[in-house]
Amino acid sequence: MESFSPNAFFQALLLAGGVLGLFYFLVDCALLQGLSRLRRHDSRERPFVSVVVSARNEEGRLEYCLAHLFSQSYPKELYEVLVADDRSVDKTDVILREAAERHGDQLRVLRITECPEGISPKKHALTKLIELSRGEIVLATDADCMVPYGWIDSMVREFSPETVMVAGHSEFSLTTDKGWMMPVQALDFLSHGVISAALIALGFPVTCTGNSLGYRRSFFDEVGGFGGDERILSGDDDLLLQKAFRAHRRQVRYCIRPESYVVTEPQTSGIGLINQRSRWASKTTRYSAPVVAFFCGIFAWYVWIAGLVCAGAAGCLLGAGWGLPVLLWGAAGFLWKTLWDGMVMTRGARLFGREKLLRAFPATALLHIPMIVVPVLFGLSGVFRWKGRSGASALRK
C-alpha cells in the first residue's frame, strides 16, 4: 500500500486552487461583460397589470406598501392589486379591510385560512392570487417593500412582444441607522442584484428577487406556475426565472431603470440574516444541472480559501512547518478573489447608483465567504426558520 505523501497532497491542493482561481477569474470577467450588455427597452404598450402580494403578519409594513402601490404613475384603470392574507394573527386583516374600503375598485383581498401540508405557503398564496388575476402582466412584490412611484410603468416598459419575464432590482434603504452591519448587508445584497443582472444579460438567468418580478400570465400558465417546486419554501422567484429560460431561452430581461428600484428592509440581527440566507440557499437543490455546477465551482473556491486560511492559522499556532505556507496560499486566494470582486462591484455600484456603498467593501470582503458558506450548509440541511416555519419541514418530501 502506497504511503501518504505530504508533498503530493500539497501539490494537488495547489493545483485545485489554481483551477478554481482561474474559474472564478473567468466568472468575474463574464460578469463584467454582462453588465456592459445591459440595455433598456421602451415598450409603448399599456396592458392591464395585476400586482400580487402575499402577506403574513405584516402589520408593521403592509400599510406603507399599499400606500405606494395605490400611488403609481401607471393609469389606475389599467392595474389591480391583489393581496393574500396568509393566516395572519396580527392586524394585517384590519389593515386590509380598511384599505379595501378606500380602494375597493382596485384592491382585491384573498383570505387564506389553510395551506396544504408540505406546500410552500407563499407559493400557495401567490398561485391563488394569480388564478384570480385579470392582468396580462403579473407583477409581484413583498408586503414589507416600498415600490417607487414609477415601478409599474418602468417594469411594463421592459416587456417587448417576445419577453416573458422581467426581473426587477431591489435594494436596502440607507436612510435609517441599522448599525455597522447595515452597509455590509446592503453591499452584499447589491451583489446579488449585480450578479442577477449580468447573468440575465449574458443569456444565463440564474437568480432574481421576489421583491420585484414581472411575468406574462400566459407564461405562468404555460409552465405550470410553481408546479414541481411547491415543497421548497423559497424559490417563487429564481426557480420561476429558470423555468422561463428553459422554455423561452433569451426572452428574459433585467430592469435597470432607477425609477423601478424597490426598497426593502435589511435583517436587524445576525440570526435573522443567517435564517434569511439559509432560506435562499435551500432552493438550490431544485436548480438545473448547469446552474448547480456553476454554483458548486464558486462554492468550492470559497471553501478552498476558508479551509486553507483556517488550517494554516491552526498550523502556525501549533508550530507546524506547513502552517505558514498554507496560510499564505489561502491569503493569496482571498486577495485574488477580492481583487476581481472589487472590479465587478465597482462597475455594478456605478450602474445602480450605489457608489457610496463601496466604502463597506473591505468589511464585506472579509465577511463574504462565511456569509455564503454557512447559510449554504444550513440551507441544504434545513437548519433554519422563516416566519415560524422550519426549513427542515419545507425540505421534507
N, C-alpha and C positions, 0 to 999 in steps of 0.2 A: 504493500500500500504506500503510495507516494506521500511523503511528509509535507506538512503545511509550509509554504514558502512566504514569509512576510514580504519579501521584495516583489514577488509575483502579485501578491494581493494589492500592494500599494500601486503597482503599475496598472493593474486592472481598475483600481479606484480612480487613478488619474485619467485613464482612457475614458471611463464612463463620464467623468466630469467634463472632459474636453468635448465629447459628443453632445452632452446635454447643454453645455455652454454655447456651442455652435448652433444647436437647435433654437435656443432661447434668443440668440442674436438674430437669427433669421425671422423668428416670430415678431420681434420688435421692429425689424426693418419692414416687414409686411404691414404691421400696424401703421407705421409712418406713411407708407404708400396708400393704405386705405383712407387715412384721414385726409390726404391730399385729393382723393377722388370724390369726396362728399360734395353733393350739389343739391340745390333746391329745385323743386318742381312747383309750378304755379298754375294749378288747375283752376278754371273759372266755373266749373260745375258747382252747384249748390244742392246736394242731395239731402234727403231727410236723414237726421242723425239720432241715434239712440245712445244716451250716456248711461252706463250701468255701473252701480256702486254696491258692493256688499259691505254691510256694516254690522259689527258685533261689539256691543259695549263701547260705543264711540261717542259718548255724550260730551267728551272734552273737546272734540274737534269737528264733529259732524255738522253742527250749525254753521261754522265758519266755512266748511267745504261747500255746503249747499248754497250759501250766500254768493260764492264765486261762480258756482255752476249756473245760477239764475241771473248772473250779470255778465253775460258773454256778448261779444261783438257779433256773433252769428245770429241771423234773424230768429227771433223767438218761435215763430210759426214753423221753423224748419228743424227743430230739435225737441226731444223729450228727455226727461231724467227719470230713470227707474232705480229705486233703491230697495234692497232686500234687508229687512231687519232679521238678522240670523240669530234668533233665540237670545236676544239681549236681555240682561237683567238689570240694566241701569236705566237712565232716562232717554235712551235712544228712541223708544217708541213715542214718548211725549214730544220730542223734537220733530219727529217725522209727522205726527198728527198736526202740529202747529204749522209746519211747512206746507202740508197738503191744503190747509185752509187758505194759505196765501197764494199758493201756486197750483191749485187744483187742476188747471188746464194743461199744465206741463209736467207735473210730478205724479208718478205712479209708484205706490208703495206695496211691496210684497212682504207679508209677514210669514216667516218660516218657523214652524214650531217643532219640526222633526227633521233629522238628517239621517239618511240610510247608513247603517253600520259599515264602517270601513271605507266610506267615501269622504273625500276632502270637502269640508263644509263650504269653503269659499267657492270651489268649482261647482258644487251643487247649487249654491245660491246664484252664481253667475249664469249657469245654464238655464235655471228657471226664469231669470230676468230676460235673457236673450230670447227665450221662447215667447215671451210676452211682447217683445220689442217690435216696433214698426219700421225702424230705420234701415236704409240700405247700407249705411255705415254704422258700426258699433264702436263707440269709444269707451274705454274702461279706465277708471281711476280708483283710488282708495279713499275711504272715508276720512282719513287723517291727513289728506293732502290739500294743498291750495292750488287750484288751477288758475292761471292768469286770464286776463280779460280776452285775449285773442287765442286761447287754447283750441277751441273747437274749429275756428276758422283756419288756423295755421295747420292743424292736423289734416283737415279735409283738403286743403290745397295740395298736399303731397300725394294725393291719390290720382295717379294717371289712370286711363282706362284699363291698363294691364295690371296695376298694383292691387295686390290682395291684402297687404298688411303694411302699416306704418308704425314703427317703433318711435315713441316719444322720449324726450330727455327729462330726467328728474334730478334734482339737486337739493342739498340741505340749505336751509336759511342760515345766514350768518349774523342775523340782527339780534339774537339773544345770546346770553352768556351761558354756555353749557360746560365750562371748564376747559382744561387744557386738551382734553381728548376730542373736543369738538372739531378743530381744524384737521386733526388726523383722520377722524371719521369722514369729514367732508371730502378731503382729498382722496381717500381710499374709495369712497362712494363714487366720486367723479371718475376714478379709473375704470369702474365698471361701465359707465356710460361711454367713455372713450373707446374701450375695447369693443363694446357692442356696435358703436357707430362705424369703427374701422372695419370690422369683420363683415358687417352688412354691406358696406361699400365694396368690399372685395368679393362679394357673392358667396360668402360663407357664414350665414347668420347663425349665431351660437346662443346669444343671450340678449335679454331686454328686460324692461321693468313693467310690472303691472300698474305702476303709478300713472303711466301714460302710454296707452296702447290702443291702436285702432285697426280694425279689420272689416272686410266686407261680410255682411251677414250670409251671403251665398257661399263664401269660402268656409265659414264656420260650419254651416250645414253640410257642405261637401265632404269635409274631412272628419265628420262625426263629432265636432266640438272637442271636448276634453276626453272623449272616449279612448280607453286604453290606458289612461293616466289618472283615473279617478282616485286611486288609492294613495297617490303621492300627495302629501299635504300641500306642498308648494307646486309651482310649475304651470300656473294659469297664464303665464307669460311666455317664457322661453321654450317650453315644450310645444306650445302652440306655434311659436315662431319657427321651430324646426320642422313642424308639420307643413308650414307654408313653403319652406324651402324645398322639402322633398316633393311636394305636389306641384309647385309652380316655379321652382328654381330661383331666378333672379328678380322676381316680382315683389320684392320687399324693399322698403325704403326706411331711412332714418331721418327724422325731422330735426334740422339744425336751426330752425327759426327761433330766435331768442324769445319772441312773444308766446312760444308754446311751452317753455320750460316750467315744469310743475315743481312746486316746492313741497318737501316733506320734512318730517322731524327726525333727528338722529336718536339713537338709543341713549338713555341717560345713565346707564350702569354697564359695567363690564359683563355681568351675567346676561343682561338683555342683548348686548352686542353679540356675544357668543351664541346665544339661542337663535338670534336672527340669522346670523351667517351659517349656522348649522342647518337651519331650515332651508336656506338656499341650497346648500350643498347636498341635501337629502335627495333632491330630484335628479342628480347627475346619473343615477342608476338607470334612468329612462332615456338618457341621451343616445343619439345614434352612434354607431361604432367610430366613424371618423372624428366626431366631436369628443368622444371618450378618449380616443388615442391622443388627440390634441391636448386635452387637459392632463392626461397621465404624464405626458412628456414634461409639461410645466411643473406639475406636482413633484415629479421625480427630481427635477433640478432644484426645487426648493428644499426637498428632503436631503439631497446631497449636500447643499450648503449648510443647512442646520445641523446635520449629522456630523459633518467634519468640524464645524466650529465647536460643538459641544464635546465631541470626542477629543479634539485637540486640546481644549481647555482642561478637560479632566486629565489628560495625559501629562500636561505641564504641571498640574497640581501634584500628581503622583511621582513626578520626576522621571517619567518615561522619555527615552531619547526621541521617540517618534512624535511626541506631543506637539512640539513647536512646528515641525514641517506640516503636520496635518492641520493645525490651527491656521497656518499661513495659507494653505490651499483653500480652506473654507473661506477665509477672509478675502482672498483673491476672487473667488467665485461670487461673493457678496458684492464686491466692488464692480465686477463686470456686470452683474445684474442691475446694480444701482445706476451705473452709467447709462445703459440703454433705456432703462425705465425712465430716467430723468429726461431723456430726449423725447420719448413718447408723451410723457405727461406735460412737458413744456408746450409741445405742439397742441395737445388736447386742451390744456388750460387756456391757451390763447384762442382756440376755436370756440370754446364755450364761454369766454369772457370771465374766467375764474383765475386770472394770473395771481391774485393775492394769496390764493391757497398754496402756491408753490413755496411759501415761507415754511410750511409744515412738512415739506418733502423730506428733510433729514430724519425727523422723528417718524414719519410714515414709513420711510425705507427701512428703519430699524425694526419696526413692528409688523411690517407687511407679511413676512414669512410666517410668524406664529399666528397672525390673523387669518391666514389661509389654511395652514396645515392643521391646526387644532379644530376649527369648525368642520373641515372635511372629514376628519376622523370621527368627530361627534355626530355629524350629519349622516354618514353612511351607516353608523351603528345605532342610530335612533336615539342618541343620548341628548335630547333637548326637549324643550316645551315651548309651545306657542299658543297664547290665548287660552290657556287651561287645557290644551290638548297635548298628549305625549307624542313625541316624534316616533317612538317605537310602535305605537298603535297605528300611526299613519303608514309605516313601512310594512306592517304585517300583512301577509297575503290573505 
